[in-house]
């Protein structure tokens, strides 16, 4: 689970700070990242991985 959590933080941060993204895309990134974080909080590793794939 730690590797998924780390991947989530790094990927989310890289995508949120990527140049050229519009506000709607940034909001989508925040939303999907939050969903993956909630899945990890509930110890649902498969759901967290699915959300990461959406990113």
N, C-alpha and C positions, 0 to 999 in steps of 0.2 A: 504494500500500500504506500510505503514511503516513496518508492520510485514514481508512482502515478501522481502523488502529491507534488513532488518536485517537478515533474514534467508539466503538470498543470500550471504551476506558478511561473515557470520559465516561459512556456509557450504563451500563456495569457499575457504576460508582461511584454514579450516581443511583439505580439500581434497588436496590443493596445498602443504601443509606441511606434508602430510602423508608419512611415510617411505616406501620405496620399490616400488615407482611408477617410471616408465620410463619417459623419456622426452616427448614422443609422448602423453602419457596419461595426463601429466601436461599441455601440450599445448591444448589438448581437453578441459580440465577443464577451462582454461583461456578463450578459445573461447566461450564455452557455458555460462560462467559467464558474459562475455561481452554482449552476445546476450540478456540475461535476463536483464542486466542493461539498454540496449538500449530500450527494451520493456517497462521498468519502466519509462524511460525518456519520452516515447511517451504516457504514462498513459494507456498502454495496459496490464492490470493486468492478463488477461487470458494467454496471450503469455508469460509473465514472469513466471507464474506458470508452464506452459508446459516446459519451459527451465530448471526450477529448478528440475522438475521430471526427466529430462534427466541426471542430475548430479547423 
